[in-house]
Amino acid sequence: MISTEKLASIREQFPVTKRQLYLDSGHQTPLSSSVRDALVSFLTEGYEMAGPKPVWVRRVEETRANVARFFNASPSEIAFTKNTSEGLNIAANAVPLEAGDNVVLIEGDHPNNAYAWLNLKSKGVEVRFVPLKDSEIATAETFEPFIDKRTKVITLSHVTFHAGQVHDLASIGKLCKERGIYLVVDAMQSVGVIPLDVKALNISVMAAGTHKGLLVPQGLGVLYVADGLDELRPAYLAMSSMLNPPADYIARPEDMAVRKDALRFEFGNVNLPDLHALDAAIKLIESVGVSEIQKHVNELGDRLLSEMEALDITVVGPRASGQRNHIYVLELPVAEWADFFARNNIRVSPERGGIRVSLAMFNTVEDIERLVEVIRIGLLNKTRRPTAAQMD
Ligand SMILES: Cc1ncc(COP(=O)(O)O)c(C=O)c1O
């Protein structure tokens, strides 16, 4: 558990903690003071100096190196994108796929991943969906019966947004390595809250936005493309993708060689304000440690699970530790409960299976106790007066 003093200083960084019970980091992060300060400094530089662009560009490279270290990658394997969807679409269009090849996904996984691959059906690529219960996680065994010689890609979320499952990337990565299958991971819900070692997990491509566990506003994504996958070709090209960008800015058709590193997938100018914010965010996350954050949210999750059991409220996702992390979906009817939580100044998300509680480094045991107290009141009122309108 993060120490009480450390937790107090983390909460100081997140002023939202003084205003409401924020249990919605799986939706978007509230901003920390250090991230806000980084954005303000960037805006001040742009405002007062119209942008010291070479300085900004140098900082982008420093941030790239920090992001790479964060995932145990090398800077040459990191490209900056707009969001998770862009990264996944880049992957879907870069992997060499022919008519008759197949891609395997999990049924009900995030639509932003599913659509990127379903879009390839017009090229004759088969998309196979593997059924999986919300209470279970995917392992290599889940995928085995669905793959064959024409399987080129397995793709899935590391942590699911709708049930909080933490899929077993280690066994899936091993399977992919043995069978020569690309493993493409949507890490949107796991970055910053679960340590991620792209090499140990044998991930080929990993895409994530940065507005949840990486603590910055929407509009910046991180894309990891393993070195050596030279056959992955960018569907779009800009000068920044080229191996020999022309110094005179005149494109020459006879030299279309693209870069070998992940920068071949980075097109034009990047989200400079967010990149400044990301550097500050990574420093904040590393001052706590991703493993510590993971332990912290898991301990809060343990407490939440036992409280829900006592109240006889089903939690949609898996219960075993290691199979869940910071996302817990409570089987409470959204139509009745979403407004009730809002009226009690608790920020959560409506989800397909109920109400989603998502935990972050700044949440405390007291936060869980407050949530439970409010649920108890809601349940009491509900037994007395059953309609949603009467629940407060
Ligand atoms: C698993 C997962 N993937 C992707 C996204 C979002 O995609 P994007 O970053 O493209 O907006 C979310 C939620 O916002 C998510 O939970």
The ligand as a Tripos MOL2 file, in Angstrom:
@<TRIPOS>MOLECULE
LIG
   16    16     1     0     0
SMALL
NO_CHARGES

@<TRIPOS>ATOM
      1 C1         -9.7870   -0.5590  -24.0620 C.3       1 LIG1
      2 C2        -10.0020    0.7920  -24.6840 C.ar      1 LIG1
      3 N1         -9.5080    1.0480  -25.9060 N.ar      1 LIG1
      4 C3         -9.6860    2.2470  -26.4880 C.ar      1 LIG1
      5 C4        -10.3650    3.2600  -25.8480 C.ar      1 LIG1
      6 C5        -10.5240    4.5910  -26.4730 C.3       1 LIG1
      7 O1         -9.9350    4.7190  -27.7180 O.3       1 LIG1
      8 P1         -9.3020    6.1030  -28.1730 P.3       1 LIG1
      9 O2         -8.0650    6.3330  -27.3490 O.co2     1 LIG1
     10 O3         -9.0090    5.9120  -29.5900 O.co2     1 LIG1
     11 O4        -10.3150    7.1680  -27.9460 O.co2     1 LIG1
     12 C6        -10.9010    3.0270  -24.5810 C.ar      1 LIG1
     13 C7        -11.6710    4.0300  -23.8230 C.2       1 LIG1
     14 O5        -11.7440    5.1900  -23.9800 O.2       1 LIG1
     15 C8        -10.7060    1.7730  -23.9830 C.ar      1 LIG1
     16 O6        -11.2000    1.5170  -22.7730 O.3       1 LIG1
@<TRIPOS>BOND
     1     1     2 1
     2     2     3 ar
     3     2    15 ar
     4     3     4 ar
     5     4     5 ar
     6     5     6 1
     7     5    12 ar
     8     6     7 1
     9     7     8 1
    10     8     9 2
    11     8    10 1
    12     8    11 1
    13    12    13 1
    14    12    15 ar
    15    13    14 2
    16    15    16 1
@<TRIPOS>SUBSTRUCTURE
     1 LIG1         1 GROUP 0 **** ****
